[in-house]
Amino acid sequence: MSYTPSSLVACPNLQENLDNLFGANPARYYQEPVPFTQFLMSPTNRSGLNMMVSPGGGKIRTVQAIYQPRILSSEVQSNVTDYCSASTERGTTSTNYTIDTSQNLFLEQTFDVDNLAAACRDNADWFNDQILKMVVALDSAVNAKNATQAASLLGGWSSDVSGIPFLTVSGTPSQIAVRTQKTASDTDIFYQTQQAIVSAAEASHFGQFITIGGFQLHNYMKLMEHGCCANSGLDVASLQREFGFASLRDRDVTSAAGGNEYAWAIANGALQVIYYNRWAGLFEQRDANQSYGVINSPSTGMAYDLVIKHDCGVIDVTLTATTKLVALPDDMFQTGDHMDGVKGFALIEVDNA
């Protein structure tokens, strides 16, 4: 039997096989929960997103976003007598998001054909199984990268948040502190915190949002929401419909945010993953000894470059993730606007002292 890449695995069917394997028993792949990336790549977060990457031969690719800061209500005049003239010209501004195609995460594995021939399992099933284990490892690495990049993109809360009861505001960009229990010594639940967070999000025009981070806020929210929330396989949209927002716990976010007492509030669409795939659309152009293409993670939907190469009894498999996390621009709102500094992405601290 020939053990070329095309005979080991039929490339158009590989995605279906991986999805079936993952759905059957994800636990046996030792998958680290990656709810942050699951949210980022979910239809709830990416609804309406049409990411365009500028063409060009260089390794730096650019995505340009064009927008106009909103007009301040203080610019509205009263009791004018000249209804026919205007003197203020308002233009648009733009932000360029760049992705360096050489900055990536890479995982490789090699397989000996003789070992495949001696194995008792079906070759295609075993091979798919090995690729999925690689995908799971890359999912975890991408989630950690997303969390690390997000920490440097934090925005603040509206200045109106300072008038909301049961929270305090500090820092630049502004963050809010809440309590989850009545006092440091009285561990009875402090019920007002959930509404305080919802009010802060409303004042900051977040719309639907999630909180994600450490155990302190997440455990509080699970108690408030009757244990509704999961770390994986989450349905963000249904949680947001039922409770106004979804609460998630993520190990990588906990580390990036600073510990279990911290969480991020993220409005739908405020953070986006841009990515580059070198081999997009090229799977059908494989030959007998090598295949180049893109495969999507069954867990997150993230697209990875996949290379399968056969060379004299050895099969090499590589996966590459070229991604970058971006946030809304810093100048979406003008100085003097109560929304100045708001990006739909802000910090929450639990302080029960």
VORO-172147 format. One record per residue: x, y, z of N, C-alpha, C, O in turn. Coordinates in steps of 0.2 Angstrom, whole numbers, padded with zeros to 4 digits, always signed. Example, Ala and Ser with C-alpha at 12.3 -4.5 7.8 and 13.67 -1.06 7.14 Angstrom:
+0066-0028+0039+0062-0022+0039+0066-0016+0039+0071-0017+0042/+0064-0011+0035+0068-0005+0036+0064+0000+0039+0067+0006+0040/
***
This chain:
+0004-0006+0000+0000+0000+0000+0004+0006+0000+0010+0006+0003/+0002+0011-0004+0006+0018-0004+0004+0022+0002-0002+0023+0003/+0009+0025+0005+0007+0030+0011+0009+0037+0009+0013+0040+0013/+0007+0039+0003+0007+0046+0002+0002+0050+0006-0003+0047+0008/+0003+0057+0006-0002+0061+0010-0009+0060+0007-0014+0059+0011/-0010+0059+0001-0017+0059-0002-0020+0052+0000-0026+0051+0000/-0016+0047+0001-0019+0040+0002-0020+0039+0010-0024+0036+0012/-0016+0043+0014-0017+0042+0021-0023+0046+0023-0027+0044+0027/-0025+0052+0020-0030+0056+0022-0033+0059+0015-0029+0063+0012/-0039+0059+0014-0042+0062+0008-0043+0069+0011-0047+0071+0015/-0040+0074+0008-0040+0081+0011-0047+0084+0011-0048+0087+0016/-0051+0084+0006-0057+0087+0007-0062+0084+0013-0066+0087+0015/-0060+0078+0015-0064+0075+0020-0061+0075+0027-0064+0074+0032/-0055+0078+0027-0051+0079+0034-0055+0083+0039-0055+0081+0045/-0058+0089+0037-0061+0093+0041-0067+0089+0045-0068+0089+0051/-0071+0085+0040-0077+0082+0043-0074+0076+0048-0077+0075+0053/-0069+0073+0046-0066+0068+0051-0064+0071+0058-0065+0068+0063/-0061+0076+0057-0058+0079+0064-0064+0082+0068-0064+0080+0074/-0069+0085+0065-0075+0087+0068-0079+0081+0072-0081+0081+0078/-0079+0075+0068-0082+0069+0071-0078+0066+0077-0081+0064+0082/-0072+0066+0076-0068+0064+0082-0068+0068+0088-0069+0066+0093/-0068+0075+0087-0068+0079+0092-0075+0079+0096-0075+0079+0102/-0080+0079+0092-0087+0078+0095-0088+0072+0099-0092+0072+0104/-0085+0066+0097-0086+0060+0100-0083+0060+0107-0087+0057+0111/-0077+0063+0108-0074+0062+0114-0069+0067+0115-0063+0065+0115/-0070+0074+0116-0065+0079+0117-0061+0078+0123-0055+0080+0123/-0063+0074+0128-0059+0074+0134-0053+0070+0133-0048+0071+0136/-0053+0065+0128-0047+0061+0128-0041+0065+0124-0036+0062+0123/-0043+0071+0122-0037+0075+0118-0034+0080+0124-0030+0084+0122/-0036+0079+0130-0033+0083+0135-0034+0090+0134-0029+0094+0135/-0039+0092+0131-0040+0099+0128-0041+0104+0134-0045+0103+0139/-0036+0109+0134-0037+0115+0139-0043+0119+0137-0043+0121+0131/-0047+0121+0141-0053+0125+0139-0050+0132+0137-0046+0135+0139/-0053+0134+0131-0051+0140+0128-0057+0145+0127-0058+0147+0121/-0061+0146+0132-0067+0150+0131-0066+0157+0128-0070+0160+0124/-0060+0160+0129-0059+0167+0127-0058+0167+0119-0062+0171+0116/-0055+0162+0116-0054+0161+0109-0061+0159+0106-0063+0161+0101/-0064+0155+0109-0071+0153+0107-0076+0158+0106-0079+0159+0102/-0075+0163+0111-0080+0169+0111-0077+0173+0105-0081+0176+0101/-0071+0175+0105-0068+0179+0099-0070+0177+0092-0072+0181+0088/-0070+0170+0091-0072+0167+0085-0079+0165+0084-0081+0163+0079/-0083+0167+0089-0090+0165+0088-0094+0169+0084-0092+0175+0083/-0099+0167+0081-0104+0171+0077-0106+0177+0081-0107+0183+0078/-0107+0176+0087-0110+0182+0091-0105+0188+0091-0107+0194+0091/-0098+0186+0092-0093+0192+0092-0091+0194+0085-0090+0200+0084/-0092+0190+0080-0089+0192+0073-0095+0193+0068-0094+0194+0062/-0101+0194+0071-0107+0195+0067-0106+0202+0063-0104+0207+0066/-0106+0202+0056-0106+0208+0052-0098+0209+0050-0097+0214+0047/-0093+0205+0053-0087+0207+0052-0085+0205+0045-0086+0199+0043/-0082+0209+0041-0079+0207+0034-0072+0210+0034-0071+0216+0032/-0067+0206+0036-0060+0208+0036-0057+0208+0030-0057+0202+0026/-0054+0213+0028-0050+0214+0021-0043+0215+0023-0041+0220+0026/-0039+0211+0019-0032+0212+0020-0029+0215+0014-0030+0212+0008/-0025+0220+0014-0023+0224+0008-0018+0219+0004-0014+0216+0008/-0018+0219-0002-0014+0214-0006-0007+0217-0006-0006+0223-0005/-0002+0213-0008+0005+0215-0008+0010+0210-0007+0008+0204-0004/+0016+0210-0009+0020+0205-0008+0024+0205-0002+0028+0200+0000/+0024+0210+0002+0028+0210+0008+0025+0206+0014+0019+0203+0013/+0029+0205+0019+0027+0201+0024+0022+0204+0029+0019+0201+0033/+0022+0211+0029+0017+0215+0033+0011+0216+0029+0011+0219+0024/+0005+0214+0031-0001+0215+0028-0005+0220+0032-0005+0220+0039/-0009+0224+0029-0013+0229+0032-0020+0229+0032-0023+0227+0026/-0024+0230+0037-0031+0230+0037-0033+0238+0039-0031+0240+0044/-0037+0241+0035-0038+0248+0036-0046+0249+0039-0050+0246+0035/-0047+0252+0044-0053+0253+0047-0055+0261+0046-0051+0265+0049/-0060+0263+0043-0062+0270+0042-0068+0272+0047-0073+0268+0047/-0068+0277+0050-0073+0279+0055-0073+0286+0056-0068+0290+0054/-0079+0289+0059-0079+0296+0061-0081+0296+0068-0086+0294+0070/-0077+0300+0072-0079+0301+0079-0086+0304+0080-0087+0308+0076/-0090+0302+0085-0096+0305+0085-0096+0312+0087-0091+0315+0090/-0101+0316+0085-0102+0323+0086-0104+0324+0094-0108+0321+0096/-0100+0329+0097-0102+0330+0104-0109+0334+0104-0110+0339+0100/-0113+0333+0109-0119+0336+0110-0118+0344+0112-0122+0348+0111/-0112+0345+0115-0110+0352+0116-0109+0356+0110-0109+0362+0111/-0108+0353+0104-0108+0357+0098-0114+0359+0095-0115+0363+0091/-0120+0357+0098-0127+0359+0096-0128+0366+0099-0127+0367+0105/-0130+0370+0094-0131+0377+0096-0139+0378+0097-0143+0374+0095/-0140+0384+0100-0147+0385+0101-0149+0392+0099-0145+0397+0099/-0155+0393+0098-0158+0400+0096-0154+0404+0091-0153+0410+0091/-0152+0400+0085-0149+0403+0080-0154+0406+0075-0160+0405+0075/-0152+0411+0072-0156+0415+0067-0154+0414+0060-0158+0415+0055/-0148+0411+0059-0146+0410+0052-0147+0402+0051-0143+0398+0053/-0152+0400+0047-0153+0393+0046-0150+0390+0040-0151+0384+0038/-0147+0394+0036-0144+0392+0029-0137+0392+0028-0135+0389+0023/-0133+0393+0034-0126+0393+0033-0123+0388+0038-0125+0387+0043/-0117+0385+0036-0113+0381+0040-0106+0382+0039-0104+0384+0034/-0102+0381+0044-0095+0383+0044-0090+0377+0047-0084+0378+0046/-0093+0372+0050-0089+0367+0053-0089+0361+0048-0094+0358+0046/-0083+0359+0046-0082+0353+0042-0079+0347+0046-0074+0348+0049/-0083+0342+0046-0081+0336+0049-0079+0330+0045-0083+0328+0040/-0073+0327+0046-0071+0322+0041-0071+0315+0045-0073+0314+0050/-0067+0311+0041-0067+0304+0044-0059+0303+0046-0055+0307+0044/-0058+0298+0050-0051+0296+0052-0051+0288+0051-0056+0285+0049/-0045+0286+0051-0044+0279+0050-0039+0276+0054-0034+0279+0057/-0039+0269+0055-0034+0266+0059-0032+0260+0055-0036+0256+0052/-0025+0259+0055-0022+0253+0051-0020+0248+0056-0017+0249+0061/-0023+0242+0055-0021+0236+0058-0016+0232+0054-0018+0230+0049/-0010+0231+0057-0006+0227+0053-0004+0220+0056-0005+0219+0062/-0003+0215+0051-0001+0208+0054+0005+0206+0050+0005+0206+0044/+0010+0205+0054+0016+0202+0051+0016+0195+0050+0015+0191+0055/+0016+0193+0044+0015+0186+0042+0021+0181+0044+0020+0175+0044/+0026+0184+0047+0032+0180+0049+0031+0179+0057+0035+0175+0060/+0026+0182+0060+0025+0181+0067+0020+0176+0068+0014+0178+0067/+0021+0170+0070+0016+0165+0070+0018+0160+0076+0023+0160+0079/+0013+0155+0076+0014+0150+0081+0014+0143+0076+0010+0143+0072/+0019+0139+0078+0021+0133+0073+0021+0127+0077+0024+0127+0083/+0018+0121+0075+0019+0115+0078+0020+0110+0072+0017+0110+0067/+0025+0105+0074+0026+0100+0069+0027+0093+0072+0028+0092+0078/+0026+0088+0068+0026+0081+0070+0028+0077+0064+0026+0078+0058/+0032+0072+0065+0034+0067+0060+0032+0060+0061+0032+0058+0067/+0030+0057+0056+0028+0050+0056+0032+0045+0052+0033+0047+0046/+0033+0039+0055+0037+0034+0051+0032+0030+0048+0027+0027+0051/+0032+0029+0041+0027+0025+0037+0028+0017+0040+0022+0014+0040/+0033+0015+0042+0034+0008+0044+0030+0007+0051+0026+0002+0052/+0030+0012+0055+0026+0012+0061+0018+0012+0059+0014+0009+0063/+0016+0016+0054+0009+0016+0052+0007+0009+0050+0002+0007+0051/+0011+0006+0046+0010+0000+0043+0009-0006+0048+0005-0010+0047/+0013-0005+0054+0012-0010+0059+0007-0009+0064+0005-0013+0068/+0004-0003+0064-0001-0001+0069-0008-0005+0067-0009-0007+0062/-0011-0007+0073-0017-0011+0072-0023-0006+0070-0029-0009+0068/-0023+0000+0071-0029+0005+0070-0028+0006+0062-0023+0006+0059/-0034+0008+0060-0035+0011+0053-0030+0017+0052-0030+0021+0056/-0027+0017+0046-0022+0022+0045-0025+0029+0045-0022+0034+0049/-0030+0030+0042-0033+0036+0041-0036+0039+0048-0035+0045+0050/-0039+0034+0052-0042+0036+0058-0036+0038+0063-0036+0043+0067/-0031+0034+0063-0025+0036+0067-0022+0042+0065-0020+0046+0070/-0021+0043+0059-0018+0050+0057-0022+0056+0058-0020+0061+0061/-0029+0055+0057-0033+0061+0059-0033+0062+0067-0033+0068+0069/-0032+0057+0071-0032+0057+0078-0025+0061+0080-0026+0066+0084/-0020+0060+0076-0014+0063+0078-0014+0071+0076-0012+0075+0080/-0017+0072+0070-0018+0079+0068-0022+0083+0073-0021+0089+0075/-0027+0080+0076-0032+0083+0080-0028+0085+0087-0029+0090+0090/-0024+0080+0089-0020+0082+0095-0016+0088+0094-0014+0092+0099/-0013+0089+0088-0009+0094+0086-0013+0101+0086-0011+0106+0089/-0019+0100+0083-0024+0106+0083-0026+0108+0090-0026+0114+0092/-0027+0103+0095-0029+0105+0102-0023+0109+0105-0024+0114+0109/-0017+0107+0104-0011+0110+0107-0010+0117+0104-0009+0122+0108/-0012+0118+0098-0011+0125+0094-0017+0129+0097-0016+0135+0098/-0023+0126+0098-0028+0130+0101-0026+0133+0107-0027+0139+0109/-0023+0129+0112-0021+0132+0118-0016+0138+0118-0016+0143+0121/-0011+0137+0113-0006+0142+0112-0009+0148+0109-0007+0154+0111/-0013+0148+0105-0017+0153+0102-0021+0157+0107-0021+0163+0107/-0024+0153+0111-0028+0156+0117-0024+0161+0121-0025+0166+0123/-0018+0158+0123-0013+0161+0127-0011+0168+0124-0010+0173+0127/-0009+0167+0118-0007+0173+0114-0012+0178+0113-0011+0184+0114/-0019+0176+0112-0024+0181+0112-0025+0185+0119-0026+0191+0119/-0024+0181+0124-0025+0184+0131-0019+0189+0132-0020+0195+0135/-0013+0187+0130-0007+0192+0131-0008+0198+0127-0007+0204+0130/-0010+0197+0121-0011+0203+0117-0017+0208+0119-0016+0214+0119/-0022+0205+0122-0028+0208+0124-0026+0213+0130-0029+0218+0131/-0022+0211+0134-0020+0214+0140-0017+0221+0139-0018+0226+0143/-0014+0222+0133-0011+0229+0131-0016+0233+0127-0015+0239+0125/-0022+0231+0126-0027+0234+0122-0033+0237+0126-0038+0240+0124/-0033+0236+0133-0038+0238+0137-0040+0245+0136-0036+0250+0136/-0047+0247+0136-0050+0253+0137-0052+0255+0143-0051+0251+0148/-0057+0260+0144-0059+0261+0151-0067+0261+0150-0070+0259+0146/-0070+0264+0156-0077+0265+0156-0079+0272+0155-0075+0277+0156/-0085+0273+0154-0088+0280+0153-0087+0284+0160-0087+0281+0165/-0086+0290+0159-0086+0294+0166-0092+0294+0170-0092+0296+0175/-0098+0292+0166-0104+0292+0170-0104+0286+0175-0109+0286+0179/-0100+0281+0174-0100+0276+0179-0098+0278+0186-0100+0274+0191/-0095+0283+0187-0093+0285+0194-0099+0287+0198-0098+0287+0204/-0105+0288+0195-0111+0289+0199-0115+0283+0201-0120+0283+0204/-0113+0277+0199-0116+0271+0200-0115+0268+0207-0109+0267+0209/-0120+0266+0211-0119+0263+0217-0116+0257+0217-0116+0253+0212/-0112+0255+0223-0109+0248+0224-0103+0247+0219-0102+0241+0218/-0100+0252+0217-0094+0251+0213-0089+0257+0214-0092+0262+0216/-0083+0256+0213-0078+0262+0213-0074+0262+0207-0073+0257+0204/-0072+0268+0205-0069+0269+0199-0062+0272+0200-0061+0276+0205/-0057+0269+0197-0050+0272+0198-0046+0270+0191-0048+0267+0187/-0040+0274+0191-0035+0272+0186-0036+0275+0179-0042+0278+0178/-0031+0275+0175-0031+0277+0168-0028+0272+0164-0022+0271+0164/-0032+0269+0159-0039+0269+0158-0043+0267+0164-0040+0263+0168/-0049+0269+0165-0053+0268+0171-0055+0261+0172-0056+0257+0167/-0054+0258+0178-0057+0252+0179-0062+0252+0185-0062+0257+0189/-0066+0247+0186-0071+0247+0192-0069+0242+0197-0066+0236+0195/-0070+0243+0203-0069+0238+0208-0076+0236+0211-0080+0241+0213/-0078+0230+0212-0084+0228+0215-0083+0223+0220-0077+0220+0221/-0088+0221+0224-0087+0216+0229-0092+0210+0228-0097+0211+0225/-0090+0204+0230-0094+0198+0228-0097+0195+0235-0101+0191+0235/-0094+0198+0241-0097+0196+0247-0098+0202+0251-0095+0207+0250/-0102+0202+0257-0104+0208+0260-0098+0211+0264-0097+0217+0263/-0093+0207+0267-0087+0210+0270-0082+0205+0269-0083+0200+0267/-0076+0207+0271-0070+0202+0271-0071+0196+0275-0069+0191+0274/-0075+0197+0281-0076+0192+0285-0083+0188+0284-0084+0183+0287/-0088+0192+0281-0095+0190+0280-0095+0187+0273-0095+0192+0268/-0095+0181+0272-0095+0178+0265-0102+0178+0262-0102+0175+0256/-0107+0180+0265-0114+0180+0262-0113+0184+0255-0110+0189+0255/-0117+0182+0250-0116+0185+0243-0119+0192+0243-0124+0194+0247/-0115+0196+0240-0117+0203+0239-0121+0204+0233-0118+0205+0227/-0128+0204+0233-0132+0204+0227-0131+0210+0222-0133+0209+0217/-0130+0215+0225-0130+0221+0221-0125+0222+0215-0125+0226+0211/-0119+0217+0216-0114+0218+0211-0116+0217+0204-0114+0220+0199/-0120+0212+0203-0122+0210+0196-0125+0216+0193-0123+0218+0187/-0130+0219+0196-0133+0225+0193-0128+0231+0192-0129+0235+0187/-0124+0232+0197-0119+0237+0196-0115+0236+0190-0113+0241+0186/-0113+0230+0188-0109+0229+0182-0113+0230+0176-0111+0233+0171/-0119+0228+0176-0124+0229+0170-0125+0236+0169-0125+0239+0164/-0125+0240+0175-0126+0247+0174-0120+0251+0171-0121+0255+0167/-0114+0248+0173-0108+0251+0171-0107+0250+0163-0105+0254+0159/-0110+0244+0161-0109+0242+0154-0115+0246+0150-0113+0249+0145/-0120+0247+0153-0125+0252+0150-0123+0259+0149-0124+0262+0144/-0120+0262+0155-0117+0268+0154-0112+0269+0149-0111+0275+0146/-0108+0264+0148-0103+0264+0143-0105+0261+0136-0101+0260+0132/-0111+0260+0135-0114+0258+0129-0111+0252+0126-0110+0251+0120/-0110+0247+0131-0107+0240+0128-0112+0236+0124-0110+0232+0120/-0119+0237+0126-0124+0233+0123-0123+0226+0126-0121+0225+0132/-0123+0220+0122-0122+0214+0125-0115+0213+0126-0111+0215+0122/-0113+0209+0131-0106+0208+0133-0105+0202+0137-0110+0199+0139/-0098+0200+0138-0097+0195+0142-0092+0198+0148-0089+0203+0147/-0092+0194+0153-0086+0195+0158-0082+0188+0158-0085+0183+0158/-0075+0189+0158-0071+0183+0157-0065+0185+0161-0062+0190+0161/-0063+0180+0165-0057+0180+0169-0056+0175+0175-0057+0169+0173/-0055+0178+0181-0053+0173+0186-0059+0170+0190-0065+0172+0188/-0058+0166+0195-0063+0163+0198-0068+0167+0202-0074+0166+0203/-0065+0172+0205-0069+0176+0210-0076+0179+0207-0081+0178+0210/-0075+0182+0202-0081+0185+0199-0085+0180+0195-0091+0180+0195/-0082+0175+0192-0085+0170+0188-0090+0165+0193-0095+0164+0192/-0087+0163+0199-0090+0159+0204-0096+0163+0207-0102+0160+0208/-0095+0170+0208-0101+0174+0210-0107+0174+0205-0112+0173+0206/-0105+0175+0198-0110+0175+0193-0113+0168+0192-0119+0168+0191/-0110+0163+0193-0113+0156+0193-0118+0155+0198-0123+0153+0197/-0117+0158+0204-0122+0158+0210-0128+0162+0208-0133+0160+0209/-0126+0168+0205-0132+0172+0203-0136+0170+0197-0142+0171+0197/-0133+0166+0193-0136+0163+0187-0138+0156+0188-0139+0153+0183/-0138+0153+0194-0140+0147+0195-0136+0141+0192-0138+0136+0190/-0129+0143+0191-0125+0138+0189-0125+0137+0181-0125+0131+0179/-0127+0142+0178-0129+0142+0171-0123+0141+0166-0123+0138+0161/-0117+0143+0168-0112+0145+0164-0107+0139+0163-0105+0136+0168/-0104+0138+0157-0099+0133+0156-0092+0136+0154-0092+0142+0151/-0087+0132+0154-0080+0135+0152-0079+0133+0145-0075+0136+0141/-0083+0128+0142-0082+0126+0135-0088+0124+0132-0093+0122+0136/-0089+0123+0126-0095+0122+0123-0101+0127+0124-0106+0125+0124/-0098+0133+0125-0103+0138+0128-0107+0141+0122-0105+0141+0116/-0114+0143+0124-0118+0146+0119-0119+0154+0122-0123+0155+0126/-0114+0158+0120-0114+0165+0122-0120+0168+0121-0123+0172+0125/-0123+0167+0115-0129+0171+0113-0135+0170+0118-0139+0174+0120/-0136+0163+0120-0142+0161+0124-0140+0164+0131-0145+0166+0135/-0134+0164+0134-0133+0167+0140-0134+0174+0140-0137+0177+0145/-0132+0178+0135-0133+0185+0135-0141+0186+0134-0143+0191+0137/-0144+0182+0131-0152+0184+0130-0155+0183+0137-0159+0187+0139/-0153+0178+0141-0156+0176+0147-0154+0181+0153-0158+0183+0157/-0147+0182+0153-0145+0186+0159-0142+0193+0158-0140+0196+0162/-0142+0195+0151-0140+0201+0149-0132+0201+0148-0130+0205+0144/-0129+0196+0150-0122+0195+0148-0120+0188+0151-0123+0185+0155/-0114+0186+0148-0112+0179+0149-0106+0179+0154-0101+0184+0153/-0105+0175+0158-0099+0175+0163-0095+0168+0161-0097+0163+0161/-0088+0170+0160-0084+0164+0158-0078+0164+0162-0075+0170+0164/-0075+0159+0163-0068+0158+0167-0063+0156+0162-0064+0151+0158/-0057+0159+0161-0052+0157+0157-0045+0158+0160-0044+0163+0163/-0042+0152+0160-0035+0152+0163-0030+0157+0161-0027+0160+0164/-0030+0158+0154-0025+0162+0151-0027+0169+0152-0023+0174+0153/-0033+0171+0152-0036+0178+0154-0034+0179+0161-0032+0185+0163/-0035+0175+0165-0034+0176+0172-0026+0178+0173-0025+0182+0177/-0022+0174+0170-0015+0176+0170-0013+0183+0167-0010+0187+0170/-0016+0184+0162-0015+0190+0158-0018+0196+0162-0015+0202+0162/-0023+0195+0165-0027+0201+0168-0024+0202+0175-0024+0208+0178/-0020+0198+0178-0017+0199+0185-0019+0194+0190-0016+0195+0196/-0023+0190+0189-0025+0185+0195-0032+0184+0195-0036+0186+0191/-0034+0179+0200-0041+0177+0200-0046+0183+0202-0052+0182+0202/-0044+0188+0205-0048+0194+0207-0050+0198+0201-0054+0203+0202/-0047+0197+0195-0048+0202+0190-0052+0198+0184-0052+0192+0183/-0056+0202+0180-0060+0200+0175-0060+0205+0170-0060+0211+0171/-0062+0204+0163-0063+0209+0158-0070+0209+0156-0073+0203+0156/-0073+0214+0155-0079+0215+0152-0078+0217+0145-0074+0221+0143/-0081+0213+0140-0080+0213+0133-0086+0214+0129-0090+0209+0129/-0088+0219+0126-0094+0220+0122-0093+0216+0115-0087+0215+0113/-0098+0213+0113-0098+0209+0107-0095+0214+0101-0097+0219+0100/-0090+0211+0098-0087+0214+0092-0081+0219+0094-0078+0221+0090/-0080+0220+0101-0075+0225+0103-0068+0222+0101-0063+0226+0100/-0067+0216+0102-0060+0213+0100-0061+0208+0094-0066+0205+0094/-0056+0208+0090-0056+0204+0084-0050+0201+0083-0045+0204+0084/-0050+0195+0080-0044+0191+0078-0043+0192+0071-0048+0190+0067/-0038+0195+0069-0036+0195+0061-0031+0190+0060-0027+0189+0064/-0031+0186+0055-0027+0181+0054-0025+0180+0046-0029+0183+0042/-0020+0177+0045-0017+0176+0038-0016+0169+0037-0013+0165+0041/-0018+0166+0031-0017+0159+0029-0014+0159+0022-0016+0161+0017/-0008+0157+0023-0003+0156+0017-0006+0152+0012-0005+0153+0006/-0009+0146+0014-0012+0141+0009-0019+0141+0008-0022+0136+0005/-0023+0147+0009-0030+0147+0008-0032+0145+0001-0029+0149-0004/-0036+0141+0000-0038+0139-0007-0034+0135-0011-0035+0133-0017/-0029+0132-0008-0024+0128-0012-0024+0121-0011-0020+0117-0013/-0028+0118-0006-0028+0111-0005-0029+0107-0011-0026+0101-0012/-0033+0109-0016-0034+0105-0022-0028+0105-0026-0028+0101-0031/-0023+0109-0025-0017+0109-0029-0012+0104-0027-0006+0105-0028/-0013+0099-0022-0008+0095-0020-0006+0090-0025-0009+0089-0030/+0000+0087-0024+0003+0082-0028+0003+0075-0024+0001+0075-0018/+0007+0070-0027+0007+0064-0023+0011+0064-0017+0010+0060-0013/+0015+0069-0016+0020+0069-0010+0019+0074-0005+0022+0074+0000/+0015+0079-0007+0014+0085-0002+0007+0088-0003+0004+0088-0009/+0004+0091+0002-0002+0094+0002-0001+0101+0006+0002+0101+0011/-0004+0106+0004-0004+0112+0007-0011+0115+0007-0015+0115+0002/-0013+0117+0013-0020+0119+0014-0022+0122+0020-0017+0124+0024/-0028+0123+0022-0030+0126+0028-0035+0122+0031-0040+0119+0028/-0035+0121+0038-0039+0117+0042-0042+0121+0048-0038+0125+0051/-0048+0121+0049-0051+0124+0055-0052+0120+0061-0053+0114+0061/-0050+0123+0067-0051+0120+0073-0058+0118+0075-0062+0123+0074/-0059+0112+0076-0066+0110+0078-0069+0114+0084-0075+0115+0085/-0064+0116+0089-0066+0119+0095-0067+0126+0094-0072+0129+0097/-0063+0130+0090-0064+0137+0090-0066+0140+0083-0068+0146+0082/-0065+0136+0078-0066+0138+0071-0060+0142+0068-0060+0144+0062/-0054+0143+0072-0048+0146+0070-0045+0142+0064-0045+0136+0064/-0043+0146+0059-0040+0143+0053-0033+0142+0053-0029+0147+0055/-0030+0136+0052-0023+0135+0053-0020+0133+0046-0024+0129+0042/-0014+0135+0044-0011+0132+0038-0008+0125+0040-0005+0124+0045/-0010+0120+0036-0008+0113+0036-0004+0111+0030-0006+0112+0025/+0002+0108+0032+0006+0105+0027+0007+0098+0029+0009+0096+0034/+0006+0093+0024+0008+0086+0024+0012+0084+0019+0011+0085+0013/+0018+0082+0021+0024+0080+0016+0026+0073+0017+0028+0072+0022/+0027+0070+0011+0030+0063+0012+0036+0063+0008+0037+0065+0002/+0041+0060+0012+0048+0060+0009+0051+0053+0011+0054+0053+0016/+0051+0048+0006+0055+0042+0007+0054+0039+0014+0058+0037+0018/+0047+0037+0015+0045+0034+0021+0044+0038+0027+0042+0035+0033/+0045+0044+0027+0043+0049+0032+0038+0054+0030+0039+0057+0025/+0033+0055+0035+0028+0060+0033+0029+0065+0039+0029+0064+0045/+0029+0071+0036+0030+0077+0040+0023+0081+0040+0020+0082+0035/+0021+0083+0046+0015+0087+0046+0016+0093+0050+0019+0093+0056/+0014+0099+0048+0015+0105+0051+0009+0109+0051+0005+0109+0047/+0008+0113+0057+0002+0117+0058+0005+0124+0059+0010+0125+0064/+0002+0129+0056+0005+0136+0058-0001+0141+0059-0006+0141+0055/-0001+0145+0064-0006+0150+0066-0003+0157+0065+0001+0158+0069/-0006+0161+0061-0003+0168+0060-0009+0172+0062-0013+0173+0058/-0009+0175+0068-0015+0178+0071-0012+0185+0074-0007+0185+0076/-0017+0189+0075-0016+0195+0079-0023+0198+0082-0028+0198+0078/-0023+0200+0088-0029+0202+0091-0029+0210+0091-0024+0213+0092/-0034+0213+0089-0035+0220+0088-0041+0222+0092-0046+0219+0093/-0041+0229+0094-0047+0232+0097-0049+0238+0094-0046+0240+0089/-0054+0241+0096-0057+0247+0093-0052+0253+0094-0048+0252+0099/-0052+0258+0090-0047+0263+0090-0047+0267+0097-0053+0267+0100/-0042+0270+0099-0042+0274+0105-0045+0281+0104-0048+0283+0109/-0046+0283+0098-0049+0289+0097-0056+0289+0094-0058+0293+0090/-0060+0284+0096-0067+0283+0094-0071+0289+0096-0076+0291+0093/-0069+0292+0102-0073+0297+0105-0068+0303+0107-0063+0302+0108/-0071+0309+0106-0067+0315+0107-0066+0316+0114-0070+0314+0119/-0061+0320+0115-0059+0323+0122-0065+0327+0124-0068+0331+0121/-0068+0326+0130-0074+0329+0133-0080+0325+0132-0085+0327+0136/-0080+0320+0128-0086+0315+0128-0085+0311+0134-0080+0309+0136/-0091+0309+0137-0091+0305+0143-0089+0298+0141-0087+0294+0145/-0088+0297+0134-0086+0290+0132-0079+0290+0130-0076+0285+0127/-0075+0296+0131-0068+0296+0129-0064+0290+0133-0065+0290+0139/-0061+0286+0129-0057+0281+0132-0061+0274+0132-0058+0269+0133/-0067+0274+0130-0071+0268+0130-0070+0264+0123-0070+0267+0118/-0068+0258+0124-0067+0254+0118-0071+0247+0118-0070+0243+0114/-0076+0247+0123-0080+0241+0124-0076+0235+0127-0078+0229+0126/-0071+0237+0130-0066+0232+0133-0063+0235+0139-0059+0239+0139/-0065+0233+0145-0063+0236+0151-0062+0231+0157-0064+0226+0157/-0058+0234+0162-0056+0229+0168-0061+0230+0174-0063+0235+0175/-0062+0224+0177-0066+0223+0183-0061+0220+0188-0058+0215+0187/-0061+0223+0194-0058+0220+0200-0063+0218+0205-0067+0222+0207/-0062+0212+0208-0065+0210+0214-0061+0212+0220-0056+0210+0221/-0064+0216+0225-0061+0219+0231-0066+0218+0237-0070+0222+0238/-0065+0212+0240-0069+0211+0246-0066+0213+0253-0069+0212+0258/-0061+0218+0252-0058+0220+0259-0063+0225+0262-0061+0227+0268/
***
